[in-house]
Amino acid sequence: MTLALMRKATKKRDIVRSGVTKFATSFLTLQSLAEKKEALKVMVTSNEWRKSKWGPSSTKGKTPYATMLSKSFWNGVSLCLKVFAPLVKVLRLVDGTIPQWALYMENYKRQNKRSYRHANLKRLNTSRY
């Protein structure tokens, strides 16, 4: 019942997404949870949820209900994603799950942005006179 209700609320998308490595799985799960935030809030406030054994009036249902509607919980999820995103990126690089050519492309784009900005600043400074 609960799983079926969650799949209905999230349009048949599971929250847990397995990654290539263990560290990526937790991060991807948090990311998925954040993406489904609104759908999960709607789910725990629905009539179907209230009538289920996990409804807010049951002993078992108070915790999930309070968690899904808690601003501090969602702020914590957001903070975890912001803090760990760079670390996950580095670990994926070390682990080899990001191809080397992607690194070169990212570096190339960064260098071109700097060159473009530098050329525009030069052009602006010389056009004043």
Backbone as a chain_set.jsonl record, in Angstrom:
{"seq": "MTLALMRKATKKRDIVRSGVTKFATSFLTLQSLAEKKEALKVMVTSNEWRKSKWGPSSTKGKTPYATMLSKSFWNGVSLCLKVFAPLVKVLRLVDGTIPQWALYMENYKRQNKRSYRHANLKRLNTSRY", "coords": {"N": [[0.824, -1.191, 0.0], [1.828, 1.337, 0.926], [4.152, 1.641, -0.665], [2.998, 1.53, -3.196], [1.439, 3.853, -3.103], [3.441, 5.783, -2.896], [4.759, 5.419, -5.36], [2.716, 6.187, -7.057], [2.458, 8.889, -6.371], [4.975, 9.842, -7.108], [5.053, 9.442, -9.782], [5.711, 6.813, -10.61], [8.433, 6.671, -10.133], [11.254, 5.546, -8.506], [12.792, 6.282, -5.335], [15.302, 5.504, -4.383], [18.286, 5.318, -6.04], [20.57, 3.409, -7.603], [24.068, 3.651, -7.674], [27.226, 3.453, -9.436], [29.178, 3.037, -7.596], [29.434, 2.664, -3.992], [29.555, 5.127, -2.584], [28.379, 6.872, -4.344], [25.76, 5.994, -4.509], [24.367, 6.757, -2.128], [24.466, 9.552, -2.363], [23.096, 9.923, -4.805], [20.603, 8.962, -4.052], [19.808, 10.857, -2.124], [19.713, 13.083, -3.809], [17.665, 12.316, -5.536], [15.573, 12.181, -3.722], [15.344, 14.891, -3.064], [14.52, 15.898, -5.54], [11.996, 14.848, -5.66], [10.599, 16.076, -3.694], [8.243, 17.818, -3.508], [6.238, 16.1, -4.487], [6.311, 14.074, -2.568], [5.524, 15.463, -0.297], [2.912, 16.092, -1.003], [1.926, 13.515, -1.12], [2.024, 12.589, 1.632], [0.142, 14.216, 2.741], [-2.18, 13.519, 1.592], [-5.532, 12.103, 1.31], [-5.571, 9.344, 1.032], [-3.174, 8.594, 2.268], [-3.645, 9.468, 4.874], [-5.638, 7.683, 5.631], [-4.286, 5.31, 5.664], [-2.215, 2.815, 7.37], [0.012, 4.215, 7.993], [-0.7, 6.775, 8.402], [-0.923, 10.151, 9.779], [-2.159, 10.063, 12.257], [-1.6, 7.626, 13.379], [0.688, 5.73, 15.45], [3.028, 4.797, 14.191], [3.007, 6.44, 11.979], [3.499, 9.098, 12.618], [6.179, 9.99, 12.617], [7.202, 9.736, 9.822], [5.387, 11.494, 8.601], [5.809, 13.957, 9.93], [8.484, 14.311, 9.243], [8.518, 14.558, 6.393], [7.176, 16.959, 6.124], [8.768, 18.708, 7.4], [10.646, 21.612, 7.526], [13.292, 21.891, 8.32], [14.326, 19.341, 7.828], [14.299, 19.214, 4.981], [15.949, 21.378, 4.432], [18.304, 20.343, 5.46], [18.728, 18.182, 3.7], [19.172, 19.607, 1.344], [21.474, 21.062, 2.075], [23.311, 18.94, 2.485], [23.527, 17.983, -0.143], [24.678, 20.214, -1.419], [27.12, 20.407, -0.079], [28.343, 17.899, -0.478], [28.384, 17.494, -3.243], [30.698, 18.499, -4.731], [32.646, 16.762, -3.647], [31.698, 14.225, -4.409], [31.986, 14.51, -7.128], [34.786, 14.646, -7.384], [35.46, 12.117, -6.336], [34.244, 10.5, -8.239], [35.813, 11.138, -10.414], [38.31, 10.14, -9.624], [37.624, 7.487, -9.331], [37.092, 6.836, -11.891], [34.645, 6.98, -13.154], [33.865, 9.172, -14.542], [34.612, 10.024, -17.769], [37.917, 10.659, -19.105], [38.054, 12.492, -21.239], [35.993, 14.214, -20.71], [36.961, 15.745, -18.647], [38.977, 17.166, -19.951], [37.419, 18.64, -21.735], [35.919, 20.219, -19.973], [37.962, 21.734, -18.789], [38.929, 23.011, -21.067], [36.706, 24.593, -21.782], [36.622, 26.278, -19.554], [39.087, 27.641, -19.82], [38.675, 28.948, -22.266], [36.592, 30.691, -21.582], [37.893, 32.409, -19.831], [39.82, 33.538, -21.604], [38.148, 34.781, -23.432], [36.841, 36.659, -21.799], [39.074, 38.187, -21.052], [39.898, 39.201, -23.546], [37.659, 40.773, -24.206], [37.729, 42.663, -22.115], [40.135, 43.949, -22.738], [39.465, 45.046, -25.222], [37.428, 46.801, -24.45], [38.817, 48.551, -22.786], [40.627, 49.753, -24.604], [38.927, 51.018, -26.368], [38.018, 53.286, -25.184], [39.566, 55.486, -25.614]], "CA": [[0.0, 0.0, 0.0], [2.672, 2.524, 1.041], [4.996, 1.71, -1.854], [2.115, 1.859, -4.321], [1.066, 5.259, -2.955], [4.62, 6.585, -3.232], [4.976, 5.342, -6.813], [1.666, 6.994, -7.678], [2.794, 10.295, -6.121], [6.218, 10.21, -7.805], [4.902, 9.009, -11.177], [6.396, 5.523, -10.746], [9.887, 6.809, -10.022], [11.759, 5.154, -7.191], [13.67, 7.263, -4.704], [16.649, 4.934, -4.326], [18.932, 5.124, -7.342], [21.876, 2.808, -7.336], [25.192, 4.185, -8.43], [28.267, 2.489, -9.769], [29.899, 2.766, -6.355], [28.642, 2.865, -2.775], [29.45, 6.54, -2.206], [27.475, 7.542, -5.276], [24.389, 5.559, -4.247], [23.775, 7.617, -1.096], [24.307, 10.891, -2.926], [22.026, 9.871, -5.803], [19.346, 8.795, -3.332], [19.46, 12.183, -1.584], [19.369, 13.922, -4.95], [16.354, 11.858, -5.978], [14.633, 12.601, -2.689], [15.151, 16.339, -3.229], [13.747, 16.102, -6.766], [10.61, 14.398, -5.435], [10.156, 16.744, -2.468], [6.85, 18.266, -3.57], [5.367, 14.924, -4.65], [6.257, 13.369, -1.29], [4.696, 16.279, 0.602], [1.523, 15.884, -1.43], [1.562, 12.147, -0.752], [1.748, 12.427, 3.07], [-1.021, 15.017, 3.12], [-3.346, 13.024, 0.848], [-6.533, 11.32, 2.05], [-5.143, 7.94, 1.013], [-2.133, 8.438, 3.285], [-4.281, 9.627, 6.179], [-6.417, 6.477, 5.933], [-3.405, 4.142, 5.737], [-1.637, 2.556, 8.698], [1.102, 5.178, 8.154], [-1.29, 8.106, 8.53], [-0.367, 10.959, 10.876], [-2.795, 9.773, 13.546], [-1.066, 6.375, 13.932], [1.988, 5.845, 16.123], [4.07, 4.617, 13.177], [2.922, 7.449, 10.937], [3.846, 10.456, 13.062], [7.547, 10.341, 12.217], [7.339, 10.062, 8.396], [4.56, 12.667, 8.305], [6.53, 15.14, 10.424], [9.734, 14.453, 8.491], [8.244, 15.057, 5.039], [6.698, 18.34, 6.194], [9.733, 19.476, 8.181], [11.521, 22.506, 6.764], [14.689, 21.613, 8.686], [14.733, 18.125, 7.12], [14.571, 19.544, 3.585], [17.145, 22.223, 4.436], [19.43, 19.424, 5.663], [18.949, 17.463, 2.433], [19.765, 20.581, 0.419], [22.84, 21.33, 2.535], [24.13, 17.753, 2.185], [23.786, 17.944, -1.59], [25.62, 21.29, -1.746], [28.433, 20.113, 0.503], [28.955, 16.679, -0.998], [28.453, 17.454, -4.71], [32.094, 18.546, -5.213], [33.35, 15.55, -3.229], [31.246, 13.131, -5.281], [32.605, 14.734, -8.437], [36.192, 14.241, -7.275], [35.518, 10.664, -6.184], [33.919, 9.9, -9.539], [36.995, 11.314, -11.269], [39.324, 9.19, -9.161], [37.096, 6.154, -9.564], [37.063, 6.605, -13.328], [33.287, 6.948, -13.701], [33.778, 10.284, -15.486], [35.674, 9.814, -18.759], [38.975, 11.657, -19.122], [37.794, 13.541, -22.219], [35.087, 15.183, -20.085], [37.826, 16.659, -17.896], [39.63, 18.057, -20.914], [36.407, 19.566, -22.257], [35.596, 21.181, -18.919], [39.112, 22.621, -18.679], [38.935, 23.8, -22.299], [35.642, 25.605, -21.661], [37.036, 27.241, -18.532], [40.158, 28.451, -20.396], [38.09, 29.82, -23.288], [35.836, 31.756, -20.909], [38.878, 33.387, -19.35], [40.397, 34.222, -22.763], [37.09, 35.626, -23.993], [36.667, 37.796, -20.892], [40.276, 39.0, -21.143], [39.855, 39.904, -24.83], [36.613, 41.8, -24.108], [38.217, 43.735, -21.248], [41.139, 44.681, -23.513], [38.746, 45.808, -26.239], [36.716, 47.894, -23.769], [39.81, 49.528, -22.281], [41.229, 50.492, -25.696], [37.924, 51.792, -27.097], [37.694, 54.515, -24.455], [40.429, 56.603, -26.044]], "C": [[0.871, 1.259, 0.0], [3.543, 2.709, -0.195], [4.173, 2.097, -3.077], [1.714, 3.325, -4.281], [2.229, 6.174, -3.326], [4.874, 6.574, -4.737], [3.941, 6.162, -7.564], [2.016, 8.476, -7.545], [4.014, 10.744, -6.909], [6.227, 9.764, -9.26], [5.777, 7.802, -11.496], [7.923, 5.629, -10.751], [10.308, 6.437, -8.615], [12.668, 6.24, -6.65], [15.105, 6.759, -4.717], [17.154, 4.703, -5.742], [20.306, 4.554, -7.074], [22.929, 3.413, -8.255], [26.181, 3.083, -8.73], [29.018, 2.091, -8.508], [29.026, 3.115, -5.158], [28.482, 4.342, -2.429], [28.482, 7.287, -3.116], [26.022, 7.193, -4.991], [23.708, 6.455, -3.22], [23.514, 9.021, -1.636], [23.156, 10.921, -3.928], [20.655, 9.709, -5.15], [18.894, 10.122, -2.732], [19.012, 13.13, -2.694], [17.964, 13.581, -5.459], [15.262, 12.28, -4.996], [14.318, 14.09, -2.827], [14.305, 16.643, -4.473], [12.27, 15.772, -6.563], [9.981, 15.039, -4.201], [8.668, 17.102, -2.499], [5.883, 17.09, -3.681], [5.229, 14.164, -3.331], [5.423, 14.141, -0.266], [3.213, 16.104, 0.276], [1.052, 14.498, -0.988], [1.189, 12.038, 0.731], [0.583, 13.275, 3.554], [-2.296, 14.564, 2.403], [-4.296, 12.231, 1.752], [-6.137, 9.853, 2.115], [-4.115, 7.674, 2.11], [-2.755, 8.517, 4.682], [-5.048, 8.377, 6.605], [-5.538, 5.238, 6.108], [-2.877, 3.953, 7.161], [-0.472, 3.497, 9.006], [0.594, 6.607, 8.284], [-0.775, 8.842, 9.752], [-0.997, 10.679, 12.24], [-2.283, 8.474, 14.171], [0.299, 6.621, 14.565], [3.128, 5.753, 15.113], [4.117, 5.765, 12.171], [3.343, 8.843, 11.328], [5.219, 10.896, 12.569], [7.67, 10.623, 10.719], [6.552, 11.316, 8.002], [5.304, 13.949, 8.706], [7.806, 15.39, 9.623], [9.488, 15.073, 7.115], [7.783, 16.511, 5.04], [7.651, 19.26, 6.952], [10.646, 20.318, 7.288], [12.992, 22.213, 7.064], [15.201, 20.335, 8.008], [15.131, 18.463, 5.686], [15.768, 20.485, 3.452], [18.399, 21.374, 4.61], [19.76, 18.637, 4.409], [19.659, 18.38, 1.445], [21.221, 20.876, 0.784], [23.768, 20.157, 2.227], [24.49, 17.7, 0.702], [24.804, 19.008, -1.989], [27.033, 20.976, -1.265], [29.109, 18.943, -0.199], [29.043, 16.607, -2.52], [29.893, 17.55, -5.224], [32.886, 17.289, -4.84], [32.965, 14.363, -4.112], [31.879, 13.269, -6.656], [34.067, 14.272, -8.433], [36.308, 12.722, -7.163], [35.173, 9.946, -7.481], [35.097, 10.026, -10.5], [38.062, 10.279, -10.919], [38.908, 7.761, -9.484], [37.034, 5.812, -11.053], [35.669, 6.544, -13.919], [33.0, 8.156, -14.584], [34.911, 10.094, -16.481], [36.67, 10.971, -18.785], [38.685, 12.796, -20.106], [36.857, 14.594, -21.648], [35.882, 16.202, -19.274], [38.492, 17.666, -18.826], [38.647, 19.084, -21.462], [36.054, 20.63, -21.231], [36.714, 22.203, -18.768], [39.193, 23.549, -19.894], [37.898, 24.927, -22.233], [36.032, 26.696, -20.676], [38.099, 28.19, -19.089], [39.599, 29.431, -21.438], [37.279, 30.948, -22.676], [36.773, 32.837, -20.416], [39.453, 34.196, -20.506], [39.397, 35.202, -23.35], [36.887, 36.863, -23.119], [37.854, 38.749, -20.996], [40.275, 39.824, -22.438], [38.807, 41.004, -24.798], [37.041, 42.954, -23.228], [39.243, 44.588, -21.976], [40.466, 45.598, -24.528], [38.028, 46.998, -25.605], [37.682, 48.967, -23.297], [40.409, 50.345, -23.433], [40.215, 51.334, -26.447], [37.536, 53.081, -26.395], [38.455, 55.718, -24.996], [40.246, 56.929, -27.471]], "O": [[0.676, 2.147, -0.83], [3.656, 3.82, -0.712], [4.613, 2.903, -3.898], [1.655, 3.976, -5.324], [2.042, 7.201, -3.978], [5.173, 7.615, -5.322], [4.25, 6.766, -8.591], [1.883, 9.233, -8.507], [4.087, 11.897, -7.335], [7.281, 9.714, -9.895], [6.482, 7.769, -12.504], [8.612, 4.774, -11.307], [9.77, 6.963, -7.641], [13.244, 7.02, -7.409], [16.025, 7.514, -5.03], [16.536, 3.991, -6.534], [21.115, 5.172, -6.381], [22.698, 3.647, -9.441], [26.0, 1.932, -8.331], [29.445, 0.945, -8.367], [28.002, 3.783, -5.299], [27.4, 4.77, -2.025], [27.835, 8.241, -2.682], [25.138, 8.02, -5.212], [22.569, 6.872, -3.433], [22.458, 9.603, -1.388], [22.334, 11.837, -3.904], [19.663, 10.253, -5.635], [17.717, 10.472, -2.824], [18.051, 13.883, -2.534], [17.178, 14.475, -5.771], [14.171, 12.685, -5.397], [13.162, 14.498, -2.718], [13.47, 17.548, -4.45], [11.401, 16.349, -7.217], [8.942, 14.584, -3.724], [7.922, 16.72, -1.598], [4.831, 17.086, -3.042], [4.15, 13.666, -3.013], [4.703, 13.543, 0.533], [2.376, 15.985, 1.17], [-0.082, 14.332, -0.538], [0.154, 11.46, 1.061], [0.089, 13.072, 4.663], [-3.36, 15.155, 2.586], [-3.907, 11.753, 2.818], [-6.342, 9.195, 3.134], [-4.177, 6.654, 2.795], [-2.423, 7.723, 5.562], [-5.103, 8.048, 7.789], [-5.994, 4.226, 6.642], [-3.062, 4.804, 8.031], [-0.019, 3.571, 10.148], [1.387, 7.549, 8.276], [-0.244, 8.217, 10.671], [-0.418, 11.027, 13.269], [-2.5, 8.236, 15.359], [0.977, 7.599, 14.25], [4.079, 6.532, 15.168], [5.163, 6.027, 11.578], [3.531, 9.695, 10.46], [5.399, 12.04, 12.152], [8.204, 11.673, 10.358], [7.002, 12.102, 7.168], [5.41, 14.893, 7.923], [8.166, 16.537, 9.356], [10.181, 16.013, 6.724], [7.981, 17.22, 4.053], [7.374, 20.447, 7.124], [11.328, 19.795, 6.408], [13.837, 22.278, 6.171], [16.377, 20.253, 7.653], [16.191, 18.041, 5.225], [16.516, 20.406, 2.478], [19.43, 21.642, 3.992], [20.931, 18.442, 4.084], [20.625, 17.981, 0.794], [22.089, 20.933, -0.087], [24.888, 20.36, 1.758], [25.63, 17.404, 0.345], [25.692, 18.746, -2.8], [28.013, 21.246, -1.958], [30.306, 18.99, -0.482], [29.724, 15.724, -3.042], [30.279, 16.754, -6.08], [33.703, 16.81, -5.627], [33.83, 13.584, -4.513], [32.264, 12.278, -7.276], [34.521, 13.598, -9.357], [37.153, 12.11, -7.817], [35.746, 8.901, -7.787], [35.348, 9.128, -11.303], [38.637, 9.632, -11.795], [39.735, 6.931, -9.863], [36.935, 4.643, -11.427], [35.502, 6.107, -15.058], [32.0, 8.17, -15.302], [36.069, 10.009, -16.074], [36.31, 12.118, -18.521], [39.034, 13.945, -19.835], [36.915, 15.754, -22.057], [35.522, 17.378, -19.219], [38.561, 18.858, -18.528], [38.991, 20.253, -21.634], [35.908, 21.804, -21.571], [36.453, 23.398, -18.633], [39.493, 24.735, -19.755], [38.188, 26.071, -22.586], [35.808, 27.881, -20.921], [38.032, 29.398, -18.865], [40.001, 30.593, -21.485], [37.279, 32.059, -23.206], [36.497, 34.029, -20.556], [39.564, 35.418, -20.404], [39.754, 36.32, -23.721], [36.773, 37.978, -23.628], [37.677, 39.967, -21.025], [40.613, 41.007, -22.422], [39.055, 42.088, -25.327], [36.755, 44.109, -23.544], [39.232, 45.812, -21.852], [40.837, 46.762, -24.68], [38.025, 48.09, -26.174], [37.393, 50.159, -23.4], [40.676, 51.532, -23.25], [40.606, 52.292, -27.114], [36.797, 53.889, -26.956], [38.009, 56.854, -24.839], [40.895, 57.84, -27.984]]}, "num_chains": 1, "name": "protein.A"}
